[in-house]
Amino acid sequence: MKIGAFAKRFDVSVDTVRYYIELGLLLPDKKASAQYEFTPSCVDDMVLINEMKQYHFTLQEIHQMLMFKRITDFTVVKDARCHYLRLLNEKKRQLKRDKEQLENALRQIENKLRALQDEPEAGAQTGVPYSFLPLLYCPSCQIPLQIRNAHLQGKYMISGQLYCRCSYRAEIRDGILLTADKENARSAYTYGNDLERFELLSSAFIRLTEKGSLWMAGRLMNESPAKHRLIVEANADVYTMLPKYISSLPPETMYVFCGTSRAMLSRLKQRLTQSHADLQALYLESGDWRLPLAPATVDLIVDSFSFNDFSLDNQLFPLFPMLPYLKPDAHVIGNHLFYQPPAASLSQIRHLFPQAHEQTYYPDYLDENFSRIGMELSERELLGTMSDPGSYLRYHVPNEKLHLLAYLAKHRDTGTSL
């Protein structure tokens, strides 16, 4: 019997038959033509293989049984039956143990499901910490914003209206500050939840992103602790690096998380409130990076691909509208994606995002634009490349190399470093 007919008889693929031959489970005759000829003995062996597989024997265990069969040829029927009975009894005991372990695991899963379902989704309501109220300024006039209809609870402002004589308006709702441009706020990349984004990203992209986060975290941990330090991380509705490392930073640190999706900011706020009850954080919905903050208050900006994202829909360098908020010795630490020209992905970006910055995703994007505002990259490290970041980056042309650069930027006239 030829291999095709043999495979068809037992309803398996030819590759499976070849695999069994490779493992020594089947021993067909091999003709001079290099074709296999399956004997009645092979048929008997295959019947035994299928039977033992039904009893959850491993291929290694089946191989041992076949070896015993071949050595003895089952000439003594009683011995063969006793050996098989012993194996079946051992397998029965093993399956009972496996069943008990599975049932125990199922009970634990059920208990965990009940606990998670009964767990309250949020603790006490939080809002804008009082420590941030003196820092809320009109981005146009650069004077303190007036507050009315404030709802205060504990040490937070839960809701209220912010306004300036120049007609600038903002609102605090459910503890999130919504700027006047919230109607036009958007990101080139938004998603419903972490799972949705995870399913669209490749493992290679996730590994490289984590490498970038660790690079930034290392720079943050190495700096000398500074009280009342204010850190801003934009693009919080797409990706945030800071939440994983907050517990390692000084407790006096103040955070501003900016994003264009109120729903995602609300989820981030809820998550951080549960894990860091006394965190001084402002969650701010904004689309143009003109933030209602006092001048010269920001010590550090964390760019977790936020410059990449902003540049897809803006011809303005994202740090330019942030300049009034930076202290003289402020720094930017970040991860940035780029392609080497003449990558087709660069053309694809221009096609999908006609309003994009002309240098976006080019290698010199950061150097040239930081230089225009009096800053420079004091540290840089190419962390790696990937050719398949996943469908989340819809502009990526398959098999092209996407580079990840980690960097630290500072003003040229300061020697201070992280």
Beta strands, then each sheet from edge to edge (+ up, - down):
strand 1: 29-30
strand 2: 36-37
strand 3: 128-129
strand 4: 146-153
strand 5: 156-163
strand 6: 169-173
strand 7: 176-178
strand 8: 230-233
strand 9: 254-259
strand 10: 280-285
strand 11: 298-304
strand 12: 326-338
strand 13: 375-386
strand 14: 402-411
sheet 1: 1+ 2-
sheet 2: 3+ 5- 4+
sheet 3: 3+ 5- 6+ 7- 10- 9- 8- 11- 12- 14+ 13-
end
